[in-house]
């Protein structure tokens, strides 16, 4: 006799495998190396500090 299978479970397993494959693709395509991430964070912090440095004094606080 043939083995009895649960079609719903087979469908869920197939969808799960497809999601895992898509996630693996996305990790390759969209991931950035640690060096690039830290460089971007450093640049953002420098730009923000420069921007805040040009802020005029608040006349209400003086």
C-alpha positions in Angstrom: 0.0 0.0 0.0 1.0 3.6 -0.5 2.1 5.7 2.4 -0.6 8.1 3.7 0.5 11.7 3.6 -1.1 14.8 5.0 -1.5 17.2 2.0 -1.7 20.3 4.2 1.6 19.4 5.9 3.3 18.8 2.5 2.0 22.2 1.4 3.3 23.9 4.5 6.7 22.2 4.2 7.0 23.3 0.6 6.1 26.9 1.5 8.6 26.9 4.4 11.4 25.6 2.1 10.6 28.4 -0.4 10.7 31.0 2.4 14.0 29.7 3.6 15.5 29.9 0.1 14.2 33.4 -0.4 15.7 34.4 3.0 19.1 32.9 1.9 19.0 35.0 -1.3 18.2 38.1 0.6 21.0 37.5 3.1 23.4 37.4 0.2 21.9 40.4 -1.7 21.2 42.8 1.1 23.7 42.1 3.8 26.6 44.5 4.3 30.0 43.7 5.8 30.6 44.9 9.4 33.3 47.4 8.1 30.7 49.1 5.8 28.1 49.3 8.6 30.5 50.9 11.1 31.8 53.3 8.4 28.2 54.4 7.7 27.4 54.8 11.4 30.5 56.9 11.9 29.8 59.1 8.9 26.2 59.6 10.1 27.4 60.6 13.6 29.9 63.1 12.2 27.3 64.6 9.9 24.8 64.9 12.8 27.3 66.5 15.1 28.2 69.0 12.3 24.6 69.8 11.8 23.9 70.3 15.5 27.0 72.5 15.7 25.5 75.0 13.3 22.3 75.3 15.3 21.5 78.8 16.5 21.1 79.4 20.2 17.5 79.2 21.4 16.5 82.8 22.4 13.8 81.5 24.8 16.4 79.7 26.9 18.6 82.7 27.4 
